[in-house]
Amino acid sequence: MVTRSFSIEDGNLQSRSIVTTRNKVYSDLDLTFARAPNDDVYKKTDAAAVKQSVKNILLTNRLEKPFNAYFGGDLNSFLFGLSEFYDEQTIEDEVRTVIENYEPRARLRGVRAKIIPDENDIRVTVAFQVVSTQEEITLEVSLARLR
């Protein structure tokens, strides 16, 4: 039987190691590009950064991002076929898929879409948890077609 020899610095290898977690700070630029007092741009951190990212993903149209044709929720495309082609389940499935594929910092809890054809309006409510925190966020995006 082969035995291993360890140095003193290795310590007691029979005991359980200490498990630590690292709090990861998520940060993004505030897309208003307002000037902060230090002549820098404001930043969004943690849940606000993830919420802004989810909203941007939903409002981005397909083919709008170069070299990534499938990126985006493409909600605008649903506005022109509300009563004929799309139902609420189709929109919910599309939103769920795009968030799971393109936003790893959000863990989806629920998606709800409401179509109001008389007002040419779509309202999408997304509930998600920010990964590595217990914080749950609800985001509502409303799109209306102008005549």
Phi, psi and omega in degrees: 000133182272133176249150178257144175248135182242155178277168180296328181295337180290339178072199180279105184279353179277341181275159181286139181284159179280127180264127178238156175240151179247124176282119181264129179263121176269131178218144178219164174287144173285123187285000172283342181054034176288149183276127176280163180302336180267021180062025176249177177268141177298151178242149171254139182233158175052237187297323180295323178293317180292320179298316178297320180294316179298317179297317179297321179297316181294324184272354178280134179275154175298149181070003180279331180264119182300141176067009176216079189295334185264001181288138173113152180281337176055040181295332179299328181294334179286338184294332187268002177219037188301311187272339185263315193253327190246145171240175184297325181296321179297316180295316179299317179296319180294317179296316179300314181297314185291325179288318178296327182279325191243357177228089182288347181277353182244132175251111187296139175248331179181152177226134178225128177244142178228123178259129175241088187294330181293333180255005184050054189227143172235133174238123181243127176246125182241127175248129181212161176250136176286127182299142181072012172223171176260007186282128177252136185239142173241126182239131176243127178242130180236130177236136178229140178273130178270145180265000000 
